[in-house]
Amino acid sequence: MWEFFDRQVVLTCDDTLWCQAQEEFVRVGITNYQKFTGLAIDGNQILGPHQSFSASERKILIDFYESGAQRLLHLEDDCVFREMGHVEQALSELPDDWDVLYFGANLLLWNQDPPAPERYSEHLFRVRAAWTTHCVAYNRKCVPFILERQPGFSEQMFDNALSDMLPELNAYIVAPMVAYQRPHVSAIWGTADDYTPIFEASDERLK
């Protein structure tokens, strides 16, 4: 089923997580991926963790678009998979004009009041707000739209900015979610984070 994506890229900046990620990908049959080490420098500018993340996401999308590939599976090194028996069916339910597909996401957005996901098919919901990019797919046609609207690296985190674009994109999420994030010390926040309760609560919105 992963061959549906003719380009697969893993963003990493942590050796331990990278080792764990490779084991996880073997477990679920993801084999044809490329490693992308997070950018620390953009030109002559040294980037902080937030800026590095946003700059890395932009470079991954640019490389994808310039490669001529049609469908990108973007992974991060803290991605862990759950039950996946419905993934192939979910992919078959995608409309031809899809733009973004989340395999897992924060649909709570903490203190915000995001629009509710809307059921599209048996295993897909339409989403107009979603955070996290640990396991997300892009259709080639939406990349120029995203790149043109991405704010400066210090203005807004990439996943937050992408969420703001979703009302204008054909964005979906697989239901039930199949990808959570591994609890670990965040390179961005510098804290030990466990987002499992957020993913579990977000998954409840897909019922």
DRENDO-1510 file (C-alpha; in Angstrom, 1 decimal, always signed):
<recs>
REC; n; res; u; v; w
REC; 1; MET; +0.0; +0.0; +0.0 .
REC; 2; TRP; +2.9; +2.4; +0.7 .
REC; 3; GLU; +3.9; +2.2; -3.0 .
REC; 4; PHE; +0.9; +4.6; -3.5 .
REC; 5; PHE; +3.4; +7.3; -2.6 .
REC; 6; ASP; +6.1; +7.6; -5.2 .
REC; 7; ARG; +8.3; +9.8; -2.9 .
REC; 8; GLN; +8.7; +9.1; +0.8 .
REC; 9; VAL; +10.8; +11.4; +3.1 .
REC; 10; VAL; +11.6; +11.1; +6.8 .
REC; 11; LEU; +12.5; +14.3; +8.7 .
REC; 12; THR; +14.9; +13.6; +11.6 .
REC; 13; CYS; +17.3; +15.5; +13.8 .
REC; 14; ASP; +17.8; +13.0; +16.6 .
REC; 15; ASP; +20.0; +9.8; +16.4 .
REC; 16; THR; +18.0; +7.8; +18.9 .
REC; 17; LEU; +14.7; +8.6; +17.3 .
REC; 18; TRP; +16.1; +7.9; +13.9 .
REC; 19; CYS; +17.1; +4.4; +15.0 .
REC; 20; GLN; +13.7; +3.8; +16.5 .
REC; 21; ALA; +12.0; +5.2; +13.4 .
REC; 22; GLN; +13.9; +2.7; +11.1 .
REC; 23; GLU; +12.7; -0.2; +13.3 .
REC; 24; GLU; +9.2; +1.1; +13.1 .
REC; 25; PHE; +9.2; +1.5; +9.4 .
REC; 26; VAL; +10.5; -2.1; +9.0 .
REC; 27; ARG; +7.7; -3.3; +11.2 .
REC; 28; VAL; +5.0; -1.7; +9.0 .
REC; 29; GLY; +6.6; -2.3; +5.6 .
REC; 30; ILE; +7.8; +1.2; +4.7 .
REC; 31; THR; +11.1; +0.6; +2.9 .
REC; 32; ASN; +11.5; +3.1; +0.0 .
REC; 33; TYR; +12.2; +6.3; +2.1 .
REC; 34; GLN; +14.8; +9.0; +2.0 .
REC; 35; LYS; +16.3; +10.6; +5.1 .
REC; 36; PHE; +16.2; +14.3; +5.5 .
REC; 37; THR; +18.3; +15.8; +8.3 .
REC; 38; GLY; +16.7; +18.9; +9.8 .
REC; 39; LEU; +18.2; +22.2; +8.6 .
REC; 40; ALA; +20.1; +24.2; +11.1 .
REC; 41; ILE; +21.3; +26.9; +8.7 .
REC; 42; ASP; +19.4; +28.8; +6.0 .
REC; 43; GLY; +22.0; +30.6; +3.9 .
REC; 44; ASN; +24.2; +32.4; +6.4 .
REC; 45; GLN; +21.5; +32.5; +9.1 .
REC; 46; ILE; +21.7; +30.0; +12.0 .
REC; 47; LEU; +18.2; +28.7; +12.7 .
REC; 48; GLY; +16.5; +28.0; +16.0 .
REC; 49; PRO; +14.4; +24.9; +16.5 .
REC; 50; HIS; +11.1; +26.5; +15.4 .
REC; 51; GLN; +12.7; +28.1; +12.3 .
REC; 52; SER; +14.6; +24.9; +11.5 .
REC; 53; PHE; +11.4; +22.9; +11.5 .
REC; 54; SER; +9.6; +25.3; +9.1 .
REC; 55; ALA; +12.6; +25.7; +6.8 .
REC; 56; SER; +13.0; +21.9; +6.7 .
REC; 57; GLU; +9.3; +21.4; +5.8 .
REC; 58; ARG; +9.6; +23.9; +3.0 .
REC; 59; LYS; +12.8; +22.3; +1.6 .
REC; 60; ILE; +11.1; +18.9; +1.6 .
REC; 61; LEU; +8.2; +20.2; -0.4 .
REC; 62; ILE; +10.4; +22.0; -2.9 .
REC; 63; ASP; +12.5; +18.9; -3.4 .
REC; 64; PHE; +9.3; +16.8; -3.8 .
REC; 65; TYR; +7.9; +19.2; -6.4 .
REC; 66; GLU; +11.1; +19.5; -8.4 .
REC; 67; SER; +11.5; +15.7; -8.4 .
REC; 68; GLY; +8.5; +15.3; -10.6 .
REC; 69; ALA; +6.9; +12.8; -8.2 .
REC; 70; GLN; +3.1; +12.9; -7.8 .
REC; 71; ARG; +2.4; +11.8; -4.2 .
REC; 72; LEU; +4.6; +12.5; -1.1 .
REC; 73; LEU; +4.5; +10.5; +2.1 .
REC; 74; HIS; +6.1; +12.8; +4.7 .
REC; 75; LEU; +7.2; +11.2; +8.0 .
REC; 76; GLU; +8.9; +12.4; +11.1 .
REC; 77; ASP; +11.2; +10.3; +13.2 .
REC; 78; ASP; +8.8; +10.1; +16.2 .
REC; 79; CYS; +6.0; +8.5; +14.2 .
REC; 80; VAL; +4.5; +5.3; +15.5 .
REC; 81; PHE; +1.8; +3.3; +13.8 .
REC; 82; ARG; -1.3; +1.7; +15.3 .
REC; 83; GLU; -3.8; -0.6; +13.6 .
REC; 84; MET; -3.4; -0.3; +9.9 .
REC; 85; GLY; -5.8; -2.8; +8.4 .
REC; 86; HIS; -8.0; -0.1; +6.9 .
REC; 87; VAL; -5.2; +2.1; +5.3 .
REC; 88; GLU; -5.4; +0.5; +1.8 .
REC; 89; GLN; -9.2; +0.9; +1.8 .
REC; 90; ALA; -8.8; +4.6; +2.9 .
REC; 91; LEU; -6.4; +5.3; +0.1 .
REC; 92; SER; -8.9; +3.8; -2.4 .
REC; 93; GLU; -11.6; +6.2; -1.1 .
REC; 94; LEU; -9.5; +9.3; -1.8 .
REC; 95; PRO; -11.1; +11.5; -4.5 .
REC; 96; ASP; -8.9; +12.4; -7.5 .
REC; 97; ASP; -8.6; +16.0; -6.4 .
REC; 98; TRP; -7.3; +15.4; -2.9 .
REC; 99; ASP; -4.5; +17.7; -1.7 .
REC; 100; VAL; -3.5; +16.7; +1.8 .
REC; 101; LEU; -4.0; +13.4; +3.7 .
REC; 102; TYR; -3.3; +13.1; +7.5 .
REC; 103; PHE; -2.7; +9.7; +9.0 .
REC; 104; GLY; -2.9; +11.2; +12.4 .
REC; 105; ALA; -3.3; +14.7; +13.7 .
REC; 106; ASN; -4.1; +17.0; +16.7 .
REC; 107; LEU; -7.8; +17.9; +16.0 .
REC; 108; LEU; -8.2; +19.7; +19.3 .
REC; 109; LEU; -5.8; +22.6; +18.7 .
REC; 110; TRP; -5.7; +23.1; +22.5 .
REC; 111; ASN; -7.5; +26.3; +23.4 .
REC; 112; GLN; -9.0; +27.0; +20.0 .
REC; 113; ASP; -12.4; +25.9; +18.7 .
REC; 114; PRO; -11.6; +24.2; +15.4 .
REC; 115; PRO; -14.3; +23.2; +12.9 .
REC; 116; ALA; -15.5; +19.6; +13.4 .
REC; 117; PRO; -14.2; +17.0; +10.9 .
REC; 118; GLU; -16.9; +15.9; +8.4 .
REC; 119; ARG; -17.3; +12.3; +7.4 .
REC; 120; TYR; -16.5; +11.8; +3.7 .
REC; 121; SER; -16.4; +8.0; +3.4 .
REC; 122; GLU; -16.1; +4.9; +5.5 .
REC; 123; HIS; -12.4; +5.6; +6.4 .
REC; 124; LEU; -12.0; +9.3; +5.6 .
REC; 125; PHE; -13.0; +12.6; +7.2 .
REC; 126; ARG; -12.7; +16.0; +5.6 .
REC; 127; VAL; -10.7; +18.3; +7.9 .
REC; 128; ARG; -10.4; +22.1; +7.9 .
REC; 129; ALA; -8.1; +22.4; +10.8 .
REC; 130; ALA; -5.4; +20.0; +12.0 .
REC; 131; TRP; -1.9; +20.2; +13.6 .
REC; 132; THR; +1.1; +17.9; +13.4 .
REC; 133; THR; +3.0; +16.6; +10.3 .
REC; 134; HIS; +4.5; +13.4; +11.7 .
REC; 135; CYS; +2.7; +11.4; +9.1 .
REC; 136; VAL; +1.0; +13.4; +6.3 .
REC; 137; ALA; +0.8; +13.0; +2.5 .
REC; 138; TYR; +0.7; +15.6; -0.2 .
REC; 139; ASN; -0.6; +15.6; -3.7 .
REC; 140; ARG; +1.8; +17.4; -6.1 .
REC; 141; LYS; -0.8; +19.9; -7.3 .
REC; 142; CYS; -1.2; +21.5; -3.9 .
REC; 143; VAL; +2.5; +22.3; -3.3 .
REC; 144; PRO; +2.7; +25.7; -5.1 .
REC; 145; PHE; -0.3; +26.8; -3.1 .
REC; 146; ILE; +1.3; +25.9; +0.2 .
REC; 147; LEU; +4.7; +27.3; -0.7 .
REC; 148; GLU; +3.3; +30.6; -1.8 .
REC; 149; ARG; +1.3; +31.1; +1.4 .
REC; 150; GLN; +3.9; +29.8; +3.9 .
REC; 151; PRO; +4.8; +32.7; +6.3 .
REC; 152; GLY; +8.3; +33.5; +7.4 .
REC; 153; PHE; +10.0; +30.9; +9.5 .
REC; 154; SER; +9.9; +33.0; +12.6 .
REC; 155; GLU; +6.2; +34.0; +12.2 .
REC; 156; GLN; +4.4; +30.7; +12.5 .
REC; 157; MET; +5.2; +27.0; +12.8 .
REC; 158; PHE; +4.7; +25.1; +9.6 .
REC; 159; ASP; +2.0; +22.7; +10.9 .
REC; 160; ASN; +0.0; +25.7; +12.3 .
REC; 161; ALA; +0.3; +27.6; +9.0 .
REC; 162; LEU; -0.7; +24.6; +7.0 .
REC; 163; SER; -3.8; +24.2; +9.3 .
REC; 164; ASP; -4.8; +27.7; +8.4 .
REC; 165; MET; -4.7; +26.8; +4.7 .
REC; 166; LEU; -6.9; +23.7; +5.0 .
REC; 167; PRO; -10.2; +25.4; +4.4 .
REC; 168; GLU; -8.9; +26.2; +0.9 .
REC; 169; LEU; -7.5; +22.7; +0.3 .
REC; 170; ASN; -9.1; +19.2; -0.1 .
REC; 171; ALA; -7.7; +17.8; +3.1 .
REC; 172; TYR; -8.6; +14.5; +4.7 .
REC; 173; ILE; -7.7; +12.3; +7.6 .
REC; 174; VAL; -7.7; +8.5; +7.9 .
REC; 175; ALA; -10.3; +7.2; +10.4 .
REC; 176; PRO; -9.5; +5.7; +12.7 .
REC; 177; MET; -6.1; +7.4; +12.9 .
REC; 178; VAL; -3.1; +5.1; +12.3 .
REC; 179; ALA; -0.2; +7.3; +13.3 .
REC; 180; TYR; +0.6; +8.8; +16.7 .
REC; 181; GLN; +3.8; +10.4; +18.0 .
REC; 182; ARG; +6.3; +8.6; +20.2 .
REC; 183; PRO; +6.7; +10.2; +23.7 .
REC; 184; HIS; +10.1; +11.8; +23.8 .
REC; 185; VAL; +12.0; +15.0; +24.6 .
REC; 186; SER; +11.0; +17.5; +21.9 .
REC; 187; ALA; +13.8; +19.1; +19.9 .
REC; 188; ILE; +11.6; +22.1; +19.4 .
REC; 189; TRP; +10.2; +22.6; +22.9 .
REC; 190; GLY; +13.0; +21.1; +24.9 .
REC; 191; THR; +10.5; +19.3; +27.1 .
REC; 192; ALA; +9.5; +15.6; +27.6 .
REC; 193; ASP; +6.2; +15.4; +25.7 .
REC; 194; ASP; +3.6; +12.7; +25.4 .
REC; 195; TYR; +0.8; +13.7; +23.0 .
REC; 196; THR; -1.0; +10.3; +23.3 .
REC; 197; PRO; -4.0; +11.8; +25.1 .
REC; 198; ILE; -4.4; +14.5; +22.5 .
REC; 199; PHE; -4.3; +11.9; +19.7 .
REC; 200; GLU; -6.8; +9.7; +21.6 .
REC; 201; ALA; -9.2; +12.6; +22.1 .
REC; 202; SER; -8.8; +13.7; +18.5 .
REC; 203; ASP; -9.5; +10.1; +17.3 .
REC; 204; GLU; -12.8; +10.3; +19.2 .
REC; 205; ARG; -13.9; +13.1; +16.9 .
REC; 206; LEU; -13.7; +10.6; +14.0 .
REC; 207; LYS; -16.6; +8.4; +15.2 .
</recs>
